[in-house]
Amino acid sequence: MRPFRILAGGYDTFVATYLFDPTTSSLSVLNRSATGINCSWISQHPTNASILYATNETPTGALQSFVINSDGTLSPAEDTITSEGDSPAFAAALSTGQVGVMNYGSGNGRIIPTTGSSLIFEKNAPLITFPRKPGTVSHPHMLLEHGDEVLVPDLGQDTIWRLARNSSDPGSFTIQGSLLNRKGADHAISHFLDRLYTIHELASTLTVQKIPSAPNGTSVIISDVSIIPPNPPAGASFAAAEVLIPPRTSRFPKAYIYAANRNVGIQDERGDAVAIFELLDKGTKHERLQLVKHVFTGLDQIRGMEFGSPKDGGDEFLMAAGVAGNAGTIVLKRVDGGRDLEIVARNLDIPTRTSFVWL
């Protein structure tokens, strides 16, 4: 299997390029490409693999575009645009040619069209401000494209906002409805077929439900499970971080759900754990999430993790890192059909990272 290059963002002024060689189980830092401040989340263009977008997670947030060079380095920023909000913690390129950026600190976000080159941002994209209940704050944490909609989990409102293209201006989006969720603050979402999986940061739980028709609609929580690992140390405090569902392939025919814990209290000597779940008896009254295993990583406060692409066998591997401490970045290998993970490589050159893009 060929070596893989992986880009990694973080709370720094650069995006790192790693080289992972499955043959030798080695992980090394190839280079560091200069960016704006706190490029905490990076996202690759869905059809042009040479384009990368990155947030600048600061009080005066911004979104940047870069060209990915053949050696995995980045060009100087091709364009930079304000996010018009505080601390944009997430950005994602959409199939429509737009880039969504969500401002965690100010309860708003933008979905920004790009020009034909996909590198230049249109400056007049409107600001989307999410409603707040009295006495609460809005923390839009990410966005997920689902059909013609964009779903935005709001940590603070126990809500997933449903955005639709504005009929009078196809280049902009408006709030068309919401999907109320359980208490515990929505943090991150993923979908597989007709099911929506939500990780709840404050409750450290994972839920699954059907996706109701837009714009609104009730949807009963089918299953609600804890992702907290067994036997945590006294003083541990958990805040769920990420949920991933890699697509099924001939090599991995069964879909498993991978949920990352983030211990923000007294650290476990085993590090943070990734909880692996499966959905059983789908479509019956016994449908439920079931824990398969907790895999301990040695990481401190997992913030980002990402699978490689199925097209080149990269989906066998999961890259992860913490946002605290000095445990570096690891690569885990899926074994037993995806029911387990084993650490195959670790690099300590850069203490923390927050998001990844496999090239």
C-alpha positions, 0 to 999 in steps of 0.5 A, a space after each residue: 500500500 502506498 504512503 499517505 499524505 495527511 494535512 492537519 490543522 491546529 491552534 497555531 499559524 500553520 497546517 502540517 503535512 504528515 506522511 503515513 507509511 502503512 508498510 513501515 507503520 511510520 508517521 512523520 512530519 513532512 512540512 509546515 505551511 504558513 496560514 492565518 492564526 488558529 487554522 483549527 478546522 480544514 476542509 477539502 473541496 469535494 471535487 477539486 482535490 487541490 483546494 483547501 479551506 481553513 478557518 481562523 478561529 479568533 474573535 474576529 474570525 475568518 475563512 481562507 482558501 489555499 492551493 494544495 501543491 503536489 508535495 502536500 504543502 500549501 500555497 500562500 492564502 489565495 483569499 481570506 474573508 471574514 466569517 462575520 463572527 466570533 471563533 469559527 470552529 468549523 468549515 465545510 465545502 458543499 457540493 454546490 460550490 459554497 463554503 459554510 463557516 459556523 461561528 461558535 462564539 457568536 451564534 451565527 455563520 455564513 454559507 459563502 459562494 465561490 467563483 469559478 476557480 473555487 478559490 475566491 470568496 464572494 464578499 456579499 454572502 449574508 450572515 445567518 443568525 440563529 435564534 436564542 431562547 431567553 437566557 441562553 446562548 447559541 453555539 453552532 458547532 458544525 454543518 452537514 450537507 444532507 440532500 438539499 439541506 444544510 443541518 447545523 447542530 447548535 450547542 446551547 439550544 438543543 436544536 439542529 437547525 435546517 437551512 435551505 437555499 433561498 428561492 429568491 437568491 440560490 446563492 444564499 441559505 435561510 433557516 427553514 426549520 429545526 429538529 429539536 433534540 434531546 437535552 445535553 447540547 448537540 455537538 456533532 452530527 453524521 448521517 447514514 442512509 435515513 438515520 441521523 446520529 448526534 453526539 451530545 457534548 454535555 451529556 456525553 451520549 450518542 443518539 440515533 433518530 430518523 430524519 423527518 421531512 423538511 422543514 420541521 417534523 417530529 422525530 423520536 429518539 430511537 436509541 440513546 447511549 452513553 459513550 463514557 468509558 469504563 472505570 474513569 479516574 476520580 475527577 474525570 469530566 467528559 465532553 463528547 467530541 466527534 462522531 464518524 461513520 465511514 461508508 460501507 465497502 467490500 472490505 468493511 461491509 458493516 457500518 460502525 459508528 465511532 464516537 470520540 470522548 474528550 476528558 476535560 477533567 483529571 486525565 486517565 492514564 489510558 488517555 481518551 477513548 474512541 467508543 465503537 457502536 453498531 445499530 441493531 435490528 434497524 426498522 423494528 421495535 427493537 432497533 438500538 445502538 449497542 456498544 462494541 468496544 472502547 479503544 483507548 488512545 493515549 490522547 488528551 482531549 481528542 478534538 479531531 479524527 478522520 478516516 482515509 478515503 475508500 478509493 485508495 484503501 485509506 479507510 482502513 486507517 483513522 487519524 486522531 489527535 488531542 487538543 491538549 497535552 503533548 501526546 501528538 498524533 496517532 494513526 489507528 487501524 481498523 481490525 476485525 471488520 471495523 469492530 476494533 482499532 489498534 494504534 499503528 503509528 504515533 508522532 510527537 513532533 507537534 504536540 496537538 492537532 485539531 482536524 485532518 484531511 487525507 490527500 
